[in-house]
Amino acid sequence: MEFNQKLTMLMHVFKISNSALARDIHVDASLISRWKSGARKISLHSPHIASLATYFVHIDAFPYQKAYLDRLL
């Protein structure tokens, strides 16, 4: 699974909009859109990787969301 697919899946599972994620990690919503579409690749050395990881680690997930992710992993 590619980064854009993983990001799209996480945002779908947690019901996160492009604008909400962008606001919380301090980027433009259009960048989130380009990441999700695959039009823009993210470097492993990008500071945005750490921001995204921190964001998703700190989400208060519902049990059904956690169960869904467990099944995927």
PQR file of N, CA, C, O and H, with PARSE charges and radii, in Angstrom:
ATOM      1  N   MET A   1       0.853  -1.170   0.000 -0.4000 1.5000
ATOM      2  CA  MET A   1       0.000   0.000   0.000 -0.0000 2.0000
ATOM      3  C   MET A   1       0.900   1.234   0.000  0.5500 1.7000
ATOM      4  O   MET A   1       1.838   1.327   0.791 -0.5500 1.4000
ATOM      5  N   GLU A   2       0.613   2.157  -0.872 -0.4000 1.5000
ATOM      6  CA  GLU A   2       1.394   3.395  -0.998 -0.0000 2.0000
ATOM      7  C   GLU A   2       0.972   4.418   0.065  0.5500 1.7000
ATOM      8  O   GLU A   2      -0.089   4.301   0.678 -0.5500 1.4000
ATOM      9  H   GLU A   2      -0.150   2.082  -1.515  0.4000 1.0000
ATOM     10  N   PHE A   3       1.828   5.419   0.263 -0.4000 1.5000
ATOM     11  CA  PHE A   3       1.560   6.457   1.257 -0.0000 2.0000
ATOM     12  C   PHE A   3       0.204   7.110   1.028  0.5500 1.7000
ATOM     13  O   PHE A   3      -0.564   7.286   1.973 -0.5500 1.4000
ATOM     14  H   PHE A   3       2.690   5.515  -0.235  0.4000 1.0000
ATOM     15  N   ASN A   4      -0.100   7.474  -0.224 -0.4000 1.5000
ATOM     16  CA  ASN A   4      -1.358   8.173  -0.489 -0.0000 2.0000
ATOM     17  C   ASN A   4      -2.561   7.308  -0.113  0.5500 1.7000
ATOM     18  O   ASN A   4      -3.566   7.824   0.376 -0.5500 1.4000
ATOM     19  H   ASN A   4       0.524   7.331  -0.992  0.4000 1.0000
ATOM     20  N   GLN A   5      -2.466   6.012  -0.335 -0.4000 1.5000
ATOM     21  CA  GLN A   5      -3.554   5.102   0.022 -0.0000 2.0000
ATOM     22  C   GLN A   5      -3.685   4.982   1.542  0.5500 1.7000
ATOM     23  O   GLN A   5      -4.794   4.939   2.074 -0.5500 1.4000
ATOM     24  H   GLN A   5      -1.649   5.593  -0.732  0.4000 1.0000
ATOM     25  N   LYS A   6      -2.565   4.931   2.223 -0.4000 1.5000
ATOM     26  CA  LYS A   6      -2.586   4.837   3.688 -0.0000 2.0000
ATOM     27  C   LYS A   6      -3.172   6.100   4.307  0.5500 1.7000
ATOM     28  O   LYS A   6      -3.992   6.030   5.223 -0.5500 1.4000
ATOM     29  H   LYS A   6      -1.664   4.966   1.790  0.4000 1.0000
ATOM     30  N   LEU A   7      -2.747   7.248   3.803 -0.4000 1.5000
ATOM     31  CA  LEU A   7      -3.260   8.510   4.325 -0.0000 2.0000
ATOM     32  C   LEU A   7      -4.759   8.616   4.081  0.5500 1.7000
ATOM     33  O   LEU A   7      -5.511   8.998   4.978 -0.5500 1.4000
ATOM     34  H   LEU A   7      -2.081   7.305   3.059  0.4000 1.0000
ATOM     35  N   THR A   8      -5.190   8.282   2.882 -0.4000 1.5000
ATOM     36  CA  THR A   8      -6.614   8.326   2.549 -0.0000 2.0000
ATOM     37  C   THR A   8      -7.406   7.402   3.467  0.5500 1.7000
ATOM     38  O   THR A   8      -8.465   7.778   3.968 -0.5500 1.4000
ATOM     39  H   THR A   8      -4.579   7.972   2.153  0.4000 1.0000
ATOM     40  N   MET A   9      -6.895   6.201   3.687 -0.4000 1.5000
ATOM     41  CA  MET A   9      -7.573   5.235   4.541 -0.0000 2.0000
ATOM     42  C   MET A   9      -7.671   5.743   5.981  0.5500 1.7000
ATOM     43  O   MET A   9      -8.736   5.668   6.592 -0.5500 1.4000
ATOM     44  H   MET A   9      -6.035   5.895   3.280  0.4000 1.0000
ATOM     45  N   LEU A  10      -6.571   6.256   6.522 -0.4000 1.5000
ATOM     46  CA  LEU A  10      -6.594   6.779   7.888 -0.0000 2.0000
ATOM     47  C   LEU A  10      -7.572   7.943   8.029  0.5500 1.7000
ATOM     48  O   LEU A  10      -8.323   8.019   9.002 -0.5500 1.4000
ATOM     49  H   LEU A  10      -5.706   6.317   6.025  0.4000 1.0000
ATOM     50  N   MET A  11      -7.556   8.831   7.068 -0.4000 1.5000
ATOM     51  CA  MET A  11      -8.461   9.976   7.128 -0.0000 2.0000
ATOM     52  C   MET A  11      -9.914   9.530   7.023  0.5500 1.7000
ATOM     53  O   MET A  11     -10.792  10.112   7.660 -0.5500 1.4000
ATOM     54  H   MET A  11      -6.946   8.768   6.278  0.4000 1.0000
ATOM     55  N   HIS A  12     -10.168   8.509   6.227 -0.4000 1.5000
ATOM     56  CA  HIS A  12     -11.529   7.987   6.089 -0.0000 2.0000
ATOM     57  C   HIS A  12     -11.984   7.317   7.391  0.5500 1.7000
ATOM     58  O   HIS A  12     -13.086   7.578   7.875 -0.5500 1.4000
ATOM     59  H   HIS A  12      -9.455   8.036   5.709  0.4000 1.0000
ATOM     60  N   VAL A  13     -11.142   6.467   7.946 -0.4000 1.5000
ATOM     61  CA  VAL A  13     -11.492   5.743   9.176 -0.0000 2.0000
ATOM     62  C   VAL A  13     -11.781   6.714  10.317  0.5500 1.7000
ATOM     63  O   VAL A  13     -12.729   6.517  11.077 -0.5500 1.4000
ATOM     64  H   VAL A  13     -10.247   6.255   7.553  0.4000 1.0000
ATOM     65  N   PHE A  14     -10.975   7.750  10.436 -0.4000 1.5000
ATOM     66  CA  PHE A  14     -11.131   8.698  11.535 -0.0000 2.0000
ATOM     67  C   PHE A  14     -11.988   9.911  11.176  0.5500 1.7000
ATOM     68  O   PHE A  14     -12.150  10.828  11.980 -0.5500 1.4000
ATOM     69  H   PHE A  14     -10.205   7.910   9.819  0.4000 1.0000
ATOM     70  N   LYS A  15     -12.536   9.902   9.954 -0.4000 1.5000
ATOM     71  CA  LYS A  15     -13.435  10.972   9.501 -0.0000 2.0000
ATOM     72  C   LYS A  15     -12.786  12.355   9.638  0.5500 1.7000
ATOM     73  O   LYS A  15     -13.342  13.269  10.246 -0.5500 1.4000
ATOM     74  H   LYS A  15     -12.404   9.157   9.300  0.4000 1.0000
ATOM     75  N   ILE A  16     -11.603  12.472   9.056 -0.4000 1.5000
ATOM     76  CA  ILE A  16     -10.828  13.708   9.115 -0.0000 2.0000
ATOM     77  C   ILE A  16     -10.863  14.368   7.742  0.5500 1.7000
ATOM     78  O   ILE A  16     -10.596  13.723   6.728 -0.5500 1.4000
ATOM     79  H   ILE A  16     -11.152  11.730   8.561  0.4000 1.0000
ATOM     80  N   SER A  17     -11.187  15.628   7.715 -0.4000 1.5000
ATOM     81  CA  SER A  17     -11.196  16.367   6.450 -0.0000 2.0000
ATOM     82  C   SER A  17      -9.788  16.863   6.127  0.5500 1.7000
ATOM     83  O   SER A  17      -8.922  16.949   6.998 -0.5500 1.4000
ATOM     84  H   SER A  17     -11.404  16.152   8.538  0.4000 1.0000
ATOM     85  N   ASN A  18      -9.586  17.187   4.853 -0.4000 1.5000
ATOM     86  CA  ASN A  18      -8.302  17.751   4.437 -0.0000 2.0000
ATOM     87  C   ASN A  18      -7.999  19.014   5.233  0.5500 1.7000
ATOM     88  O   ASN A  18      -6.878  19.209   5.703 -0.5500 1.4000
ATOM     89  H   ASN A  18     -10.289  17.117   4.146  0.4000 1.0000
ATOM     90  N   SER A  19      -9.007  19.867   5.381 -0.4000 1.5000
ATOM     91  CA  SER A  19      -8.771  21.143   6.060 -0.0000 2.0000
ATOM     92  C   SER A  19      -8.460  20.951   7.544  0.5500 1.7000
ATOM     93  O   SER A  19      -7.632  21.677   8.095 -0.5500 1.4000
ATOM     94  H   SER A  19      -9.917  19.709   4.999  0.4000 1.0000
ATOM     95  N   ALA A  20      -9.107  19.989   8.196 -0.4000 1.5000
ATOM     96  CA  ALA A  20      -8.832  19.752   9.621 -0.0000 2.0000
ATOM     97  C   ALA A  20      -7.411  19.237   9.826  0.5500 1.7000
ATOM     98  O   ALA A  20      -6.696  19.703  10.713 -0.5500 1.4000
ATOM     99  H   ALA A  20      -9.779  19.400   7.748  0.4000 1.0000
ATOM    100  N   LEU A  21      -7.009  18.276   9.004 -0.4000 1.5000
ATOM    101  CA  LEU A  21      -5.648  17.748   9.120 -0.0000 2.0000
ATOM    102  C   LEU A  21      -4.627  18.832   8.798  0.5500 1.7000
ATOM    103  O   LEU A  21      -3.628  18.986   9.501 -0.5500 1.4000
ATOM    104  H   LEU A  21      -7.589  17.897   8.283  0.4000 1.0000
ATOM    105  N   ALA A  22      -4.882  19.571   7.742 -0.4000 1.5000
ATOM    106  CA  ALA A  22      -3.959  20.638   7.335 -0.0000 2.0000
ATOM    107  C   ALA A  22      -3.781  21.664   8.449  0.5500 1.7000
ATOM    108  O   ALA A  22      -2.663  22.087   8.744 -0.5500 1.4000
ATOM    109  H   ALA A  22      -5.693  19.446   7.171  0.4000 1.0000
ATOM    110  N   ARG A  23      -4.878  22.053   9.055 -0.4000 1.5000
ATOM    111  CA  ARG A  23      -4.821  23.043  10.141 -0.0000 2.0000
ATOM    112  C   ARG A  23      -3.978  22.515  11.306  0.5500 1.7000
ATOM    113  O   ARG A  23      -3.173  23.248  11.880 -0.5500 1.4000
ATOM    114  H   ARG A  23      -5.786  21.710   8.816  0.4000 1.0000
ATOM    115  N   ASP A  24      -4.169  21.244  11.646 -0.4000 1.5000
ATOM    116  CA  ASP A  24      -3.478  20.686  12.810 -0.0000 2.0000
ATOM    117  C   ASP A  24      -1.996  20.408  12.579  0.5500 1.7000
ATOM    118  O   ASP A  24      -1.214  20.422  13.529 -0.5500 1.4000
ATOM    119  H   ASP A  24      -4.823  20.648  11.180  0.4000 1.0000
ATOM    120  N   ILE A  25      -1.597  20.155  11.328 -0.4000 1.5000
ATOM    121  CA  ILE A  25      -0.166  19.920  11.083 -0.0000 2.0000
ATOM    122  C   ILE A  25       0.488  21.113  10.378  0.5500 1.7000
ATOM    123  O   ILE A  25       1.647  21.042   9.970 -0.5500 1.4000
ATOM    124  H   ILE A  25      -2.233  20.144  10.556  0.4000 1.0000
ATOM    125  N   HIS A  26      -0.263  22.201  10.240 -0.4000 1.5000
ATOM    126  CA  HIS A  26       0.260  23.479   9.742 -0.0000 2.0000
ATOM    127  C   HIS A  26       0.749  23.417   8.291  0.5500 1.7000
ATOM    128  O   HIS A  26       1.856  23.847   7.969 -0.5500 1.4000
ATOM    129  H   HIS A  26      -1.205  22.258  10.572  0.4000 1.0000
ATOM    130  N   VAL A  27      -0.112  22.869   7.430 -0.4000 1.5000
ATOM    131  CA  VAL A  27       0.146  22.895   5.989 -0.0000 2.0000
ATOM    132  C   VAL A  27      -1.129  23.351   5.300  0.5500 1.7000
ATOM    133  O   VAL A  27      -2.180  23.464   5.931 -0.5500 1.4000
ATOM    134  H   VAL A  27      -1.012  22.520   7.692  0.4000 1.0000
ATOM    135  N   ASP A  28      -1.033  23.611   4.011 -0.4000 1.5000
ATOM    136  CA  ASP A  28      -2.203  23.994   3.233 -0.0000 2.0000
ATOM    137  C   ASP A  28      -3.039  22.757   2.911  0.5500 1.7000
ATOM    138  O   ASP A  28      -2.494  21.680   2.671 -0.5500 1.4000
ATOM    139  H   ASP A  28      -0.179  23.519   3.498  0.4000 1.0000
ATOM    140  N   ALA A  29      -4.351  22.913   2.905 -0.4000 1.5000
ATOM    141  CA  ALA A  29      -5.252  21.791   2.604 -0.0000 2.0000
ATOM    142  C   ALA A  29      -5.004  21.222   1.211  0.5500 1.7000
ATOM    143  O   ALA A  29      -5.229  20.035   0.975 -0.5500 1.4000
ATOM    144  H   ALA A  29      -4.794  23.789   3.100  0.4000 1.0000
ATOM    145  N   SER A  30      -4.543  22.060   0.292 -0.4000 1.5000
ATOM    146  CA  SER A  30      -4.270  21.562  -1.062 -0.0000 2.0000
ATOM    147  C   SER A  30      -3.101  20.574  -1.060  0.5500 1.7000
ATOM    148  O   SER A  30      -3.049  19.682  -1.907 -0.5500 1.4000
ATOM    149  H   SER A  30      -4.360  23.024   0.483  0.4000 1.0000
ATOM    150  N   LEU A  31      -2.173  20.722  -0.127 -0.4000 1.5000
ATOM    151  CA  LEU A  31      -1.069  19.767  -0.024 -0.0000 2.0000
ATOM    152  C   LEU A  31      -1.596  18.401   0.423  0.5500 1.7000
ATOM    153  O   LEU A  31      -1.170  17.368  -0.093 -0.5500 1.4000
ATOM    154  H   LEU A  31      -2.215  21.447   0.560  0.4000 1.0000
ATOM    155  N   ILE A  32      -2.512  18.402   1.371 -0.4000 1.5000
ATOM    156  CA  ILE A  32      -3.128  17.143   1.809 -0.0000 2.0000
ATOM    157  C   ILE A  32      -3.818  16.481   0.622  0.5500 1.7000
ATOM    158  O   ILE A  32      -3.692  15.274   0.416 -0.5500 1.4000
ATOM    159  H   ILE A  32      -2.858  19.241   1.790  0.4000 1.0000
ATOM    160  N   SER A  33      -4.537  17.263  -0.145 -0.4000 1.5000
ATOM    161  CA  SER A  33      -5.232  16.743  -1.327 -0.0000 2.0000
ATOM    162  C   SER A  33      -4.254  16.140  -2.328  0.5500 1.7000
ATOM    163  O   SER A  33      -4.515  15.075  -2.886 -0.5500 1.4000
ATOM    164  H   SER A  33      -4.639  18.244   0.022  0.4000 1.0000
ATOM    165  N   ARG A  34      -3.140  16.809  -2.555 -0.4000 1.5000
ATOM    166  CA  ARG A  34      -2.138  16.292  -3.500 -0.0000 2.0000
ATOM    167  C   ARG A  34      -1.476  15.027  -2.968  0.5500 1.7000
ATOM    168  O   ARG A  34      -1.183  14.114  -3.740 -0.5500 1.4000
ATOM    169  H   ARG A  34      -2.928  17.674  -2.102  0.4000 1.0000
ATOM    170  N   TRP A  35      -1.236  14.959  -1.653 -0.4000 1.5000
ATOM    171  CA  TRP A  35      -0.701  13.719  -1.073 -0.0000 2.0000
ATOM    172  C   TRP A  35      -1.676  12.570  -1.278  0.5500 1.7000
ATOM    173  O   TRP A  35      -1.281  11.470  -1.666 -0.5500 1.4000
ATOM    174  H   TRP A  35      -1.474  15.701  -1.026  0.4000 1.0000
ATOM    175  N   LYS A  36      -2.964  12.834  -1.013 -0.4000 1.5000
ATOM    176  CA  LYS A  36      -3.971  11.776  -1.122 -0.0000 2.0000
ATOM    177  C   LYS A  36      -4.154  11.294  -2.557  0.5500 1.7000
ATOM    178  O   LYS A  36      -4.393  10.109  -2.790 -0.5500 1.4000
ATOM    179  H   LYS A  36      -3.285  13.727  -0.698  0.4000 1.0000
ATOM    180  N   SER A  37      -4.044  12.200  -3.508 -0.4000 1.5000
ATOM    181  CA  SER A  37      -4.225  11.823  -4.914 -0.0000 2.0000
ATOM    182  C   SER A  37      -2.973  11.177  -5.494  0.5500 1.7000
ATOM    183  O   SER A  37      -3.026  10.541  -6.547 -0.5500 1.4000
ATOM    184  H   SER A  37      -3.850  13.162  -3.318  0.4000 1.0000
ATOM    185  N   GLY A  38      -1.853  11.340  -4.808 -0.4000 1.5000
ATOM    186  CA  GLY A  38      -0.590  10.826  -5.316 -0.0000 2.0000
ATOM    187  C   GLY A  38       0.115  11.808  -6.233  0.5500 1.7000
ATOM    188  O   GLY A  38       1.175  11.501  -6.777 -0.5500 1.4000
ATOM    189  H   GLY A  38      -1.811  11.857  -3.953  0.4000 1.0000
ATOM    190  N   ALA A  39      -0.470  12.994  -6.409 -0.4000 1.5000
ATOM    191  CA  ALA A  39       0.134  14.011  -7.270 -0.0000 2.0000
ATOM    192  C   ALA A  39       1.410  14.574  -6.653  0.5500 1.7000
ATOM    193  O   ALA A  39       2.284  15.071  -7.362 -0.5500 1.4000
ATOM    194  H   ALA A  39      -1.331  13.244  -5.967  0.4000 1.0000
ATOM    195  N   ARG A  40       1.508  14.493  -5.348 -0.4000 1.5000
ATOM    196  CA  ARG A  40       2.698  14.974  -4.638 -0.0000 2.0000
ATOM    197  C   ARG A  40       3.207  13.857  -3.741  0.5500 1.7000
ATOM    198  O   ARG A  40       2.453  13.304  -2.940 -0.5500 1.4000
ATOM    199  H   ARG A  40       0.797  14.089  -4.772  0.4000 1.0000
ATOM    200  N   LYS A  41       4.461  13.532  -3.872 -0.4000 1.5000
ATOM    201  CA  LYS A  41       5.087  12.504  -3.034 -0.0000 2.0000
ATOM    202  C   LYS A  41       5.689  13.172  -1.807  0.5500 1.7000
ATOM    203  O   LYS A  41       6.117  14.325  -1.862 -0.5500 1.4000
ATOM    204  H   LYS A  41       5.074  13.981  -4.522  0.4000 1.0000
ATOM    205  N   ILE A  42       5.717  12.445  -0.711 -0.4000 1.5000
ATOM    206  CA  ILE A  42       6.315  12.972   0.510 -0.0000 2.0000
ATOM    207  C   ILE A  42       7.640  12.246   0.747  0.5500 1.7000
ATOM    208  O   ILE A  42       7.716  11.020   0.658 -0.5500 1.4000
ATOM    209  H   ILE A  42       5.369  11.509  -0.666  0.4000 1.0000
ATOM    210  N   SER A  43       8.654  13.005   1.043 -0.4000 1.5000
ATOM    211  CA  SER A  43       9.978  12.441   1.306 -0.0000 2.0000
ATOM    212  C   SER A  43      10.017  11.819   2.696  0.5500 1.7000
ATOM    213  O   SER A  43       9.371  12.305   3.624 -0.5500 1.4000
ATOM    214  H   SER A  43       8.593  14.000   1.115  0.4000 1.0000
ATOM    215  N   LEU A  44      10.771  10.752   2.825 -0.4000 1.5000
ATOM    216  CA  LEU A  44      10.952  10.143   4.144 -0.0000 2.0000
ATOM    217  C   LEU A  44      11.643  11.098   5.114  0.5500 1.7000
ATOM    218  O   LEU A  44      11.548  10.932   6.330 -0.5500 1.4000
ATOM    219  H   LEU A  44      11.295  10.357   2.071  0.4000 1.0000
ATOM    220  N   HIS A  45      12.333  12.089   4.577 -0.4000 1.5000
ATOM    221  CA  HIS A  45      13.061  13.054   5.402 -0.0000 2.0000
ATOM    222  C   HIS A  45      12.235  14.306   5.684  0.5500 1.7000
ATOM    223  O   HIS A  45      12.716  15.230   6.340 -0.5500 1.4000
ATOM    224  H   HIS A  45      12.411  12.224   3.589  0.4000 1.0000
ATOM    225  N   SER A  46      11.012  14.341   5.201 -0.4000 1.5000
ATOM    226  CA  SER A  46      10.146  15.500   5.390 -0.0000 2.0000
ATOM    227  C   SER A  46       9.738  15.639   6.854  0.5500 1.7000
ATOM    228  O   SER A  46       9.420  14.647   7.511 -0.5500 1.4000
ATOM    229  H   SER A  46      10.622  13.590   4.669  0.4000 1.0000
ATOM    230  N   PRO A  47       9.748  16.867   7.362 -0.5600 1.5000
ATOM    231  CA  PRO A  47       9.268  17.072   8.738  0.2800 2.0000
ATOM    232  C   PRO A  47       7.773  16.773   8.869  0.5500 1.7000
ATOM    233  O   PRO A  47       7.268  16.594   9.978 -0.5500 1.4000
ATOM    234  N   HIS A  48       7.072  16.718   7.741 -0.4000 1.5000
ATOM    235  CA  HIS A  48       5.639  16.426   7.777 -0.0000 2.0000
ATOM    236  C   HIS A  48       5.363  14.983   8.202  0.5500 1.7000
ATOM    237  O   HIS A  48       4.291  14.692   8.732 -0.5500 1.4000
ATOM    238  H   HIS A  48       7.483  16.863   6.841  0.4000 1.0000
ATOM    239  N   ILE A  49       6.313  14.086   7.976 -0.4000 1.5000
ATOM    240  CA  ILE A  49       6.141  12.692   8.394 -0.0000 2.0000
ATOM    241  C   ILE A  49       5.960  12.631   9.913  0.5500 1.7000
ATOM    242  O   ILE A  49       5.058  11.954  10.407 -0.5500 1.4000
ATOM    243  H   ILE A  49       7.184  14.323   7.545  0.4000 1.0000
ATOM    244  N   ALA A  50       6.805  13.328  10.638 -0.4000 1.5000
ATOM    245  CA  ALA A  50       6.704  13.345  12.103 -0.0000 2.0000
ATOM    246  C   ALA A  50       5.405  14.008  12.550  0.5500 1.7000
ATOM    247  O   ALA A  50       4.768  13.552  13.500 -0.5500 1.4000
ATOM    248  H   ALA A  50       7.538  13.878  10.237  0.4000 1.0000
ATOM    249  N   SER A  51       5.014  15.074  11.875 -0.4000 1.5000
ATOM    250  CA  SER A  51       3.763  15.756  12.222 -0.0000 2.0000
ATOM    251  C   SER A  51       2.560  14.847  12.014  0.5500 1.7000
ATOM    252  O   SER A  51       1.657  14.796  12.848 -0.5500 1.4000
ATOM    253  H   SER A  51       5.532  15.444  11.103  0.4000 1.0000
ATOM    254  N   LEU A  52       2.555  14.131  10.894 -0.4000 1.5000
ATOM    255  CA  LEU A  52       1.457  13.203  10.609 -0.0000 2.0000
ATOM    256  C   LEU A  52       1.417  12.066  11.626  0.5500 1.7000
ATOM    257  O   LEU A  52       0.350  11.704  12.122 -0.5500 1.4000
ATOM    258  H   LEU A  52       3.289  14.173  10.216  0.4000 1.0000
ATOM    259  N   ALA A  53       2.577  11.512  11.931 -0.4000 1.5000
ATOM    260  CA  ALA A  53       2.641  10.411  12.895 -0.0000 2.0000
ATOM    261  C   ALA A  53       2.128  10.862  14.259  0.5500 1.7000
ATOM    262  O   ALA A  53       1.333  10.166  14.891 -0.5500 1.4000
ATOM    263  H   ALA A  53       3.444  11.806  11.528  0.4000 1.0000
ATOM    264  N   THR A  54       2.578  12.011  14.704 -0.4000 1.5000
ATOM    265  CA  THR A  54       2.137  12.548  15.989 -0.0000 2.0000
ATOM    266  C   THR A  54       0.632  12.777  15.994  0.5500 1.7000
ATOM    267  O   THR A  54      -0.051  12.456  16.966 -0.5500 1.4000
ATOM    268  H   THR A  54       3.223  12.577  14.191  0.4000 1.0000
ATOM    269  N   TYR A  55       0.126  13.331  14.906 -0.4000 1.5000
ATOM    270  CA  TYR A  55      -1.310  13.597  14.795 -0.0000 2.0000
ATOM    271  C   TYR A  55      -2.118  12.310  14.955  0.5500 1.7000
ATOM    272  O   TYR A  55      -3.046  12.253  15.761 -0.5500 1.4000
ATOM    273  H   TYR A  55       0.681  13.591  14.116  0.4000 1.0000
ATOM    274  N   PHE A  56      -1.768  11.286  14.194 -0.4000 1.5000
ATOM    275  CA  PHE A  56      -2.559  10.058  14.218 -0.0000 2.0000
ATOM    276  C   PHE A  56      -2.357   9.253  15.503  0.5500 1.7000
ATOM    277  O   PHE A  56      -3.269   8.547  15.934 -0.5500 1.4000
ATOM    278  H   PHE A  56      -1.014  11.332  13.539  0.4000 1.0000
ATOM    279  N   VAL A  57      -1.196   9.346  16.110 -0.4000 1.5000
ATOM    280  CA  VAL A  57      -0.954   8.640  17.371 -0.0000 2.0000
ATOM    281  C   VAL A  57      -1.822   9.207  18.493  0.5500 1.7000
ATOM    282  O   VAL A  57      -2.233   8.477  19.395 -0.5500 1.4000
ATOM    283  H   VAL A  57      -0.455   9.919  15.760  0.4000 1.0000
ATOM    284  N   HIS A  58      -2.098  10.498  18.435 -0.4000 1.5000
ATOM    285  CA  HIS A  58      -2.839  11.147  19.515 -0.0000 2.0000
ATOM    286  C   HIS A  58      -4.345  11.222  19.282  0.5500 1.7000
ATOM    287  O   HIS A  58      -5.046  11.884  20.048 -0.5500 1.4000
ATOM    288  H   HIS A  58      -1.764  11.092  17.702  0.4000 1.0000
ATOM    289  N   ILE A  59      -4.850  10.574  18.265 -0.4000 1.5000
ATOM    290  CA  ILE A  59      -6.297  10.573  18.017 -0.0000 2.0000
ATOM    291  C   ILE A  59      -6.985   9.695  19.055  0.5500 1.7000
ATOM    292  O   ILE A  59      -6.532   8.589  19.352 -0.5500 1.4000
ATOM    293  H   ILE A  59      -4.281  10.037  17.644  0.4000 1.0000
ATOM    294  N   ASP A  60      -8.073  10.198  19.594 -0.4000 1.5000
ATOM    295  CA  ASP A  60      -8.914   9.392  20.486 -0.0000 2.0000
ATOM    296  C   ASP A  60      -9.874   8.601  19.612  0.5500 1.7000
ATOM    297  O   ASP A  60     -10.924   9.102  19.209 -0.5500 1.4000
ATOM    298  H   ASP A  60      -8.441  11.096  19.353  0.4000 1.0000
ATOM    299  N   ALA A  61      -9.504   7.369  19.326 -0.4000 1.5000
ATOM    300  CA  ALA A  61     -10.286   6.541  18.413 -0.0000 2.0000
ATOM    301  C   ALA A  61     -11.395   5.807  19.150  0.5500 1.7000
ATOM    302  O   ALA A  61     -11.257   5.432  20.314 -0.5500 1.4000
ATOM    303  H   ALA A  61      -8.651   6.962  19.653  0.4000 1.0000
ATOM    304  N   PHE A  62     -12.492   5.616  18.441 -0.4000 1.5000
ATOM    305  CA  PHE A  62     -13.578   4.780  18.945 -0.0000 2.0000
ATOM    306  C   PHE A  62     -13.162   3.321  18.806  0.5500 1.7000
ATOM    307  O   PHE A  62     -12.312   2.997  17.977 -0.5500 1.4000
ATOM    308  H   PHE A  62     -12.604   5.921  17.495  0.4000 1.0000
ATOM    309  N   PRO A  63     -13.744   2.448  19.599 -0.5600 1.5000
ATOM    310  CA  PRO A  63     -13.389   1.021  19.508  0.2800 2.0000
ATOM    311  C   PRO A  63     -13.546   0.437  18.101  0.5500 1.7000
ATOM    312  O   PRO A  63     -12.717  -0.368  17.677 -0.5500 1.4000
ATOM    313  N   TYR A  64     -14.600   0.831  17.370 -0.4000 1.5000
ATOM    314  CA  TYR A  64     -14.783   0.287  16.025 -0.0000 2.0000
ATOM    315  C   TYR A  64     -13.668   0.741  15.085  0.5500 1.7000
ATOM    316  O   TYR A  64     -13.288   0.007  14.173 -0.5500 1.4000
ATOM    317  H   TYR A  64     -15.274   1.484  17.715  0.4000 1.0000
ATOM    318  N   GLN A  65     -13.145   1.943  15.302 -0.4000 1.5000
ATOM    319  CA  GLN A  65     -12.045   2.428  14.471 -0.0000 2.0000
ATOM    320  C   GLN A  65     -10.772   1.641  14.767  0.5500 1.7000
ATOM    321  O   GLN A  65     -10.047   1.254  13.851 -0.5500 1.4000
ATOM    322  H   GLN A  65     -13.453   2.540  16.042  0.4000 1.0000
ATOM    323  N   LYS A  66     -10.509   1.410  16.037 -0.4000 1.5000
ATOM    324  CA  LYS A  66      -9.335   0.624  16.422 -0.0000 2.0000
ATOM    325  C   LYS A  66      -9.440  -0.798  15.881  0.5500 1.7000
ATOM    326  O   LYS A  66      -8.456  -1.355  15.394 -0.5500 1.4000
ATOM    327  H   LYS A  66     -11.099   1.725  16.781  0.4000 1.0000
ATOM    328  N   ALA A  67     -10.623  -1.379  15.964 -0.4000 1.5000
ATOM    329  CA  ALA A  67     -10.833  -2.747  15.473 -0.0000 2.0000
ATOM    330  C   ALA A  67     -10.612  -2.816  13.966  0.5500 1.7000
ATOM    331  O   ALA A  67     -10.021  -3.776  13.471 -0.5500 1.4000
ATOM    332  H   ALA A  67     -11.423  -0.927  16.359  0.4000 1.0000
ATOM    333  N   TYR A  68     -11.075  -1.819  13.242 -0.4000 1.5000
ATOM    334  CA  TYR A  68     -10.894  -1.782  11.789 -0.0000 2.0000
ATOM    335  C   TYR A  68      -9.407  -1.742  11.442  0.5500 1.7000
ATOM    336  O   TYR A  68      -8.945  -2.481  10.572 -0.5500 1.4000
ATOM    337  H   TYR A  68     -11.555  -1.040  13.644  0.4000 1.0000
ATOM    338  N   LEU A  69      -8.671  -0.882  12.121 -0.4000 1.5000
ATOM    339  CA  LEU A  69      -7.233  -0.778  11.861 -0.0000 2.0000
ATOM    340  C   LEU A  69      -6.506  -2.060  12.249  0.5500 1.7000
ATOM    341  O   LEU A  69      -5.580  -2.479  11.554 -0.5500 1.4000
ATOM    342  H   LEU A  69      -9.047  -0.282  12.827  0.4000 1.0000
ATOM    343  N   ASP A  70      -6.912  -2.680  13.340 -0.4000 1.5000
ATOM    344  CA  ASP A  70      -6.304  -3.956  13.744 -0.0000 2.0000
ATOM    345  C   ASP A  70      -6.495  -5.016  12.665  0.5500 1.7000
ATOM    346  O   ASP A  70      -5.583  -5.796  12.393 -0.5500 1.4000
ATOM    347  H   ASP A  70      -7.665  -2.340  13.904  0.4000 1.0000
ATOM    348  N   ARG A  71      -7.670  -5.048  12.051 -0.4000 1.5000
ATOM    349  CA  ARG A  71      -7.931  -6.024  10.982 -0.0000 2.0000
ATOM    350  C   ARG A  71      -7.052  -5.753   9.764  0.5500 1.7000
ATOM    351  O   ARG A  71      -6.614  -6.684   9.089 -0.5500 1.4000
ATOM    352  H   ARG A  71      -8.412  -4.414  12.271  0.4000 1.0000
ATOM    353  N   LEU A  72      -6.797  -4.486   9.490 -0.4000 1.5000
ATOM    354  CA  LEU A  72      -5.956  -4.133   8.340 -0.0000 2.0000
ATOM    355  C   LEU A  72      -4.497  -4.488   8.573  0.5500 1.7000
ATOM    356  O   LEU A  72      -3.780  -4.846   7.639 -0.5500 1.4000
ATOM    357  H   LEU A  72      -7.153  -3.730  10.039  0.4000 1.0000
ATOM    358  N   LEU A  73      -4.069  -4.387   9.804 -0.4000 1.5000
ATOM    359  CA  LEU A  73      -2.668  -4.653  10.123 -0.0000 2.0000
ATOM    360  C   LEU A  73      -2.487  -6.124  10.345  0.5500 1.7000
ATOM    361  O   LEU A  73      -1.376  -6.574  10.628 -0.5500 1.4000
ATOM    362  H   LEU A  73      -4.652  -4.095  10.563  0.4000 1.0000
TER
END
